Amino acid sequence: MKYKISLLCLFSLWLALPLQADIQRIFDKSVNNKRLDFVGNLRKSQQNESLFKDGKGYYSYKKALDIPLPKDKVLIQYFYEYGCQICLDADDYLTEYARRNSDKVILVRSPAFPKGSRFTAQMNATFTAIGRPDLSDKYLFDSAHTKNKRELVENNDAIKRWLTTNQLNIEQFHQTFDSESVKQLVEQAEKHYVQYGPPITPIAVLNGKYILIRNTLYNDDYTYAVLDFLVKKLQQEQQEKTQ
């Protein structure tokens, strides 16, 4: 059976900004306050480097997030979106760092919901649901390397060409994209995203406390140096708590 509604229409629904009721549901008052505190600190830090606590290259939440943490390791939570070159670069750097330091850190990669858009989360969940989670990484790579960086995010024809090139049945993909199982995965991802309340993308958060953004994540050596410093710092903080 052919679908009367085009894939573009479906994607556009998720790309649209949420209604006011959805905004209230996504960001409650406490999360908004946390988010605004961070943005305020970020702007102040950009204007005055002395506001950095122990060095350049990272920021801090005023109060660490109340999240479960792994034992004896540092949690690096990374949020990314498709069609973003620096998101791809940061993803490569963080993945490599986690591989090299698997005894010290755990990396969790999650889709972001920039301006309320569910597109990245919806596509990522669909790749998982069809048993091809590897295609999420490929989509992240390809969407960052198109001539028009937003082509694989906003152009329906380009999206369909990509699906066909990667031997996916468009009708089946469309059906899965709109399925209940994918909806549940997206809702779980959204709940996780709201818990962190990141104001920008990409962003990496260490143990719910220290934050790396694009002014660090743009360069591999710089990213690794700041991560080394913060991982050591967090390990020392954890040791102090157990004493």
KOLTORKE-33630 format. One record per residue (C-alpha): residue in three letters; residue number from 1; y, x, z. Coordinates in steps of 0.02 Angstrom, whole numbers, plus 32768, in hexadecimal, padded with zeros to 4 digits. Example, Ala and Ser with C-alpha at 12.3 -4.5 7.8 and 13.67 -1.06 7.14 Angstrom:
<torke 'ALA' 1 <7F1F 8267 8186>>,
<torke 'SER' 2 <7FCB 82AC 8165>>,
// end
This chain:
<torke 'MET' 1 <8000 8000 8000>>,
<torke 'LYS' 2 <80A8 8046 7FCC>>,
<torke 'TYR' 3 <8133 8049 804D>>,
<torke 'LYS' 4 <81CD 7FE6 8021>>,
<torke 'ILE' 5 <8233 804C 809A>>,
<torke 'SER' 6 <8252 80FD 805F>>,
<torke 'LEU' 7 <8231 8195 80C9>>,
<torke 'LEU' 8 <82EB 81B6 80C4>>,
<torke 'CYS' 9 <8311 8112 811B>>,
<torke 'LEU' 10 <8296 813B 81A5>>,
<torke 'PHE' 11 <82D9 81EA 81BE>>,
<torke 'SER' 12 <838B 81AB 81BA>>,
<torke 'LEU' 13 <8366 8136 824A>>,
<torke 'TRP' 14 <8335 81C8 82B7>>,
<torke 'LEU' 15 <83C6 8233 827B>>,
<torke 'ALA' 16 <8443 81AE 82AD>>,
<torke 'LEU' 17 <849B 81BF 8354>>,
<torke 'PRO' 18 <8450 8154 83DF>>,
<torke 'LEU' 19 <84A5 80B3 8415>>,
<torke 'GLN' 20 <8509 80B2 84B6>>,
<torke 'ALA' 21 <8474 8068 8514>>,
<torke 'ASP' 22 <8407 80F5 84D5>>,
<torke 'ILE' 23 <8488 8176 850B>>,
<torke 'GLN' 24 <8489 812D 85BA>>,
<torke 'ARG' 25 <83CC 8131 85BC>>,
<torke 'ILE' 26 <83C1 81E4 857C>>,
<torke 'PHE' 27 <8448 8230 85EA>>,
<torke 'ASP' 28 <845A 81E6 8696>>,
<torke 'LYS' 29 <84ED 8213 8704>>,
<torke 'SER' 30 <849B 82A6 875B>>,
<torke 'VAL' 31 <8465 82F4 86B7>>,
<torke 'ASN' 32 <8512 82DC 866D>>,
<torke 'ASN' 33 <8561 8331 8702>>,
<torke 'LYS' 34 <84E8 83C2 86F5>>,
<torke 'ARG' 35 <850B 83D0 863B>>,
<torke 'LEU' 36 <85C8 83CD 8653>>,
<torke 'ASP' 37 <85BF 844F 86DD>>,
<torke 'PHE' 38 <8563 84C3 8668>>,
<torke 'VAL' 39 <85DC 84A7 85D8>>,
<torke 'GLY' 40 <866E 84C8 864A>>,
<torke 'ASN' 41 <8621 856A 8688>>,
<torke 'LEU' 42 <85F8 859D 85D7>>,
<torke 'ARG' 43 <86AA 8589 859C>>,
<torke 'LYS' 44 <86F0 85E5 8632>>,
<torke 'SER' 45 <8673 8672 861B>>,
<torke 'GLN' 46 <86A2 8685 8565>>,
<torke 'GLN' 47 <8757 8699 8599>>,
<torke 'ASN' 48 <8738 870C 862C>>,
<torke 'GLU' 49 <86A3 8782 862B>>,
<torke 'SER' 50 <86B7 87A5 86E4>>,
<torke 'LEU' 51 <866C 86F9 8705>>,
<torke 'PHE' 52 <85C1 873D 86D5>>,
<torke 'LYS' 53 <855F 875A 8775>>,
<torke 'ASP' 54 <8500 87FA 8750>>,
<torke 'GLY' 55 <851F 8828 869C>>,
<torke 'LYS' 56 <8543 87EE 85EC>>,
<torke 'GLY' 57 <84D4 8784 857F>>,
<torke 'TYR' 58 <84A3 86F1 85ED>>,
<torke 'TYR' 59 <84E4 865B 864D>>,
<torke 'SER' 60 <84A8 85FD 86E6>>,
<torke 'TYR' 61 <8499 8548 871A>>,
<torke 'LYS' 62 <8502 8529 87B5>>,
<torke 'LYS' 63 <8462 84EB 8806>>,
<torke 'ALA' 64 <83B5 8519 87C9>>,
<torke 'LEU' 65 <8354 8489 877D>>,
<torke 'ASP' 66 <82CC 8439 87E5>>,
<torke 'ILE' 67 <8239 845A 8770>>,
<torke 'PRO' 68 <8185 8494 878B>>,
<torke 'LEU' 69 <8175 854F 8771>>,
<torke 'PRO' 70 <80DC 85BA 874A>>,
<torke 'LYS' 71 <8097 8628 87D3>>,
<torke 'ASP' 72 <80C0 86E2 87C4>>,
<torke 'LYS' 73 <8111 86CC 871A>>,
<torke 'VAL' 74 <81BB 869F 86D4>>,
<torke 'LEU' 75 <81CB 8600 866D>>,
<torke 'ILE' 76 <8232 860E 85CF>>,
<torke 'GLN' 77 <825C 8561 858C>>,
<torke 'TYR' 78 <829F 8566 84DA>>,
<torke 'PHE' 79 <82EE 84D5 847B>>,
<torke 'TYR' 80 <8302 84DD 83BE>>,
<torke 'GLU' 81 <832A 846E 8329>>,
<torke 'TYR' 82 <82FD 8472 8271>>,
<torke 'GLY' 83 <837B 84AD 81F0>>,
<torke 'CYS' 84 <83C0 8532 8266>>,
<torke 'GLN' 85 <83B7 85EB 8238>>,
<torke 'ILE' 86 <83DD 862C 82E5>>,
<torke 'CYS' 87 <835B 85B6 832E>>,
<torke 'LEU' 88 <82DB 860A 82BE>>,
<torke 'ASP' 89 <8315 86B9 82EC>>,
<torke 'ALA' 90 <8316 8692 83A6>>,
<torke 'ASP' 91 <826A 8643 8397>>,
<torke 'ASP' 92 <8226 86E4 834A>>,
<torke 'TYR' 93 <8275 8751 83D0>>,
<torke 'LEU' 94 <823A 86E6 8461>>,
<torke 'THR' 95 <818A 86D3 841B>>,
<torke 'GLU' 96 <817B 878E 8405>>,
<torke 'TYR' 97 <81C0 87B0 84B2>>,
<torke 'ALA' 98 <8144 8736 8500>>,
<torke 'ARG' 99 <80B6 8789 84A0>>,
<torke 'ARG' 100 <80E6 8835 84DE>>,
<torke 'ASN' 101 <8101 87FA 8590>>,
<torke 'SER' 102 <8078 8778 85A3>>,
<torke 'ASP' 103 <8055 87BA 8652>>,
<torke 'LYS' 104 <8107 8792 8688>>,
<torke 'VAL' 105 <8145 86FA 8628>>,
<torke 'ILE' 106 <810E 8653 85E0>>,
<torke 'LEU' 107 <816C 860F 8549>>,
<torke 'VAL' 108 <817A 8554 852C>>,
<torke 'ARG' 109 <81C6 851F 8485>>,
<torke 'SER' 110 <820B 846F 8475>>,
<torke 'PRO' 111 <826F 840C 83F6>>,
<torke 'ALA' 112 <8325 83E6 841C>>,
<torke 'PHE' 113 <837F 8340 8408>>,
<torke 'PRO' 114 <8429 837A 83C9>>,
<torke 'LYS' 115 <84A9 82EE 83CF>>,
<torke 'GLY' 116 <841B 8276 83F3>>,
<torke 'SER' 117 <83BD 829C 8352>>,
<torke 'ARG' 118 <8300 828C 8360>>,
<torke 'PHE' 119 <82DA 82D9 82B7>>,
<torke 'THR' 120 <8297 8381 82F3>>,
<torke 'ALA' 121 <8230 8330 837D>>,
<torke 'GLN' 122 <81EF 82A8 8308>>,
<torke 'MET' 123 <81B8 8324 8282>>,
<torke 'ASN' 124 <816E 839B 8302>>,
<torke 'ALA' 125 <810B 830C 8353>>,
<torke 'THR' 126 <80CD 82D2 82A9>>,
<torke 'PHE' 127 <808C 8380 827E>>,
<torke 'THR' 128 <8030 8380 8324>>,
<torke 'ALA' 129 <7FEA 82D2 830A>>,
<torke 'ILE' 130 <7FA0 82FC 825F>>,
<torke 'GLY' 131 <7F4D 8397 82A6>>,
<torke 'ARG' 132 <7FC4 8414 8253>>,
<torke 'PRO' 133 <8033 8457 82DE>>,
<torke 'ASP' 134 <8041 84F9 827A>>,
<torke 'LEU' 135 <80AE 849E 81FD>>,
<torke 'SER' 136 <8135 8489 827F>>,
<torke 'ASP' 137 <8152 8545 827E>>,
<torke 'LYS' 138 <8150 8546 81C1>>,
<torke 'TYR' 139 <81CE 84B8 81BB>>,
<torke 'LEU' 140 <823E 8515 8234>>,
<torke 'PHE' 141 <8235 85AD 81C2>>,
<torke 'ASP' 142 <824B 8551 811D>>,
<torke 'SER' 143 <82D6 84DF 815A>>,
<torke 'ALA' 144 <8339 8578 8193>>,
<torke 'HIS' 145 <8325 85D0 80EB>>,
<torke 'THR' 146 <8358 8547 8073>>,
<torke 'LYS' 147 <83F9 8562 8011>>,
<torke 'ASN' 148 <8441 84CB 806A>>,
<torke 'LYS' 149 <8410 84E3 8121>>,
<torke 'ARG' 150 <840B 8427 813C>>,
<torke 'GLU' 151 <83A5 83FE 80A1>>,
<torke 'LEU' 152 <82FE 83EA 80FB>>,
<torke 'VAL' 153 <8354 8386 8183>>,
<torke 'GLU' 154 <83BE 830E 811E>>,
<torke 'ASN' 155 <837E 830B 806B>>,
<torke 'ASN' 156 <82EE 8291 8054>>,
<torke 'ASP' 157 <82B9 82D7 7FAA>>,
<torke 'ALA' 158 <82B3 8387 7FF0>>,
<torke 'ILE' 159 <824A 834D 8084>>,
<torke 'LYS' 160 <81CE 82F5 8012>>,
<torke 'ARG' 161 <81C2 838F 7FA1>>,
<torke 'TRP' 162 <819D 83FA 8039>>,
<torke 'LEU' 163 <8115 8383 8075>>,
<torke 'THR' 164 <80C5 8380 7FC8>>,
<torke 'THR' 165 <80CF 843D 7FB7>>,
<torke 'ASN' 166 <8073 844E 805B>>,
<torke 'GLN' 167 <7FEB 83D6 801F>>,
<torke 'LEU' 168 <8019 8345 8090>>,
<torke 'ASN' 169 <8008 8292 8058>>,
<torke 'ILE' 170 <80B6 8246 8064>>,
<torke 'GLU' 171 <8079 8195 8086>>,
<torke 'GLN' 172 <8004 81CE 8111>>,
<torke 'PHE' 173 <808A 823F 815A>>,
<torke 'HIS' 174 <8105 81AF 8158>>,
<torke 'GLN' 175 <8088 813F 81B1>>,
<torke 'THR' 176 <8066 81C2 8238>>,
<torke 'PHE' 177 <8120 81E6 8249>>,
<torke 'ASP' 178 <813B 8131 827A>>,
<torke 'SER' 179 <809E 8122 82E6>>,
<torke 'GLU' 180 <8095 80F7 839F>>,
<torke 'SER' 181 <8042 819E 83C8>>,
<torke 'VAL' 182 <80D3 81FE 837C>>,
<torke 'LYS' 183 <814F 818E 83D4>>,
<torke 'GLN' 184 <80FE 81BA 847B>>,
<torke 'LEU' 185 <8104 8274 8455>>,
<torke 'VAL' 186 <81BD 8267 8429>>,
<torke 'GLU' 187 <81E2 8208 84C9>>,
<torke 'GLN' 188 <818A 828E 852E>>,
<torke 'ALA' 189 <81ED 8316 84D5>>,
<torke 'GLU' 190 <828F 82B6 84F1>>,
<torke 'LYS' 191 <826C 82A3 85AA>>,
<torke 'HIS' 192 <824C 835E 85B7>>,
<torke 'TYR' 193 <82ED 8382 8557>>,
<torke 'VAL' 194 <8354 8311 85C7>>,
<torke 'GLN' 195 <8311 836B 8660>>,
<torke 'TYR' 196 <8366 840A 8623>>,
<torke 'GLY' 197 <83FF 83B4 85D8>>,
<torke 'PRO' 198 <8427 8444 8560>>,
<torke 'PRO' 199 <84D6 8431 8515>>,
<torke 'ILE' 200 <84B3 84A0 847E>>,
<torke 'THR' 201 <8427 84DF 840F>>,
<torke 'PRO' 202 <83D2 8558 840E>>,
<torke 'ILE' 203 <83C1 8578 84C7>>,
<torke 'ALA' 204 <8343 85D4 8533>>,
<torke 'VAL' 205 <8339 85B0 85EE>>,
<torke 'LEU' 206 <82E0 8624 8667>>,
<torke 'ASN' 207 <8293 85D0 8700>>,
<torke 'GLY' 208 <8310 8542 86F0>>,
<torke 'LYS' 209 <839B 85B7 8725>>,
<torke 'TYR' 210 <83D4 863B 86A9>>,
<torke 'ILE' 211 <840A 860F 85F9>>,
<torke 'LEU' 212 <840E 866A 8553>>,
<torke 'ILE' 213 <846B 8622 84BE>>,
<torke 'ARG' 214 <849A 865A 840E>>,
<torke 'ASN' 215 <850F 86E5 8445>>,
<torke 'THR' 216 <8474 873E 8487>>,
<torke 'LEU' 217 <83E7 86F3 8420>>,
<torke 'TYR' 218 <8431 872D 837A>>,
<torke 'ASN' 219 <83EC 87DF 8392>>,
<torke 'ASP' 220 <833D 8817 83C1>>,
<torke 'ASP' 221 <8367 88B5 8422>>,
<torke 'TYR' 222 <83F1 885E 8482>>,
<torke 'THR' 223 <8380 87CA 84A8>>,
<torke 'TYR' 224 <82F5 883C 84E6>>,
<torke 'ALA' 225 <836D 889F 8555>>,
<torke 'VAL' 226 <83B5 8804 85A7>>,
<torke 'LEU' 227 <8307 87B9 85BD>>,
<torke 'ASP' 228 <82C7 8859 860F>>,
<torke 'PHE' 229 <8359 8854 8688>>,
<torke 'LEU' 230 <8345 879C 86B3>>,
<torke 'VAL' 231 <8287 87A0 86C2>>,
<torke 'LYS' 232 <8294 882F 873C>>,
<torke 'LYS' 233 <831E 87D6 879A>>,
<torke 'LEU' 234 <82B7 8736 87A9>>,
<torke 'GLN' 235 <821E 8796 87E1>>,
<torke 'GLN' 236 <8285 87E5 886B>>,
<torke 'GLU' 237 <82C9 873B 889D>>,
<torke 'GLN' 238 <8219 86F5 88A6>>,
<torke 'GLN' 239 <81DF 8787 8912>>,
<torke 'GLU' 240 <8270 876D 8989>>,
<torke 'LYS' 241 <8242 86B6 899F>>,
<torke 'THR' 242 <818F 86E2 89CF>>,
<torke 'GLN' 243 <81C3 8762 8A51>>,
// end
